[in-house]
């Protein structure tokens, strides 16, 4: 197809894909959505963000890890990307006990233990606080769906239940959030 120049609307027709030499078109010349996230360059480029929220609670006296209600899924666009997982929730540890929080994954990968946060502690049973836990999943090696789940346990036999997430309001307020952000490695 021959090149056609239209001076009234300043367009060129008939340019084949890859038909311009490197360096002719720069970022400022492209429309905002002209390049998909997969074709953008550079480590840390955000490919997608998926978030799940809820207003449910989990409580137990368990000294072994049990699954909480906090869960979220993402389907990676690239197998060599990094998934940043952020968990925000209110916590009410058992009095005089440490509470340990672990992120696990299942689905299209084999890394079941992404990371563990420990030493969440209260001296009395009337202390609760909000917590933000960042995790970094660097070895998922898949483009199949990954489900992330939060597990919690208390360290010893002292104290009563631990609550994670804690929701004393009993209404529709959001008590927890899990956000999964896929970025280029």
Secondary structure, 3 states (H helix, E strand, C coil): CCCEEECCCCEEECCCCCCCCCCCCCHHHCCCCCCCHHHCCCCCCEEEEEEEEECCCCEECCCCCEEEEEEEEEECCCCCCEEEEEEEEEEECCCCEEEEEEEEEEECCCCCEEEEEEEEEECCCCCCEEEEEEEEECCCCCCCEEEEEEEEEECCCCCCCEEECCCCCCCCCCCEEEEEEEECC
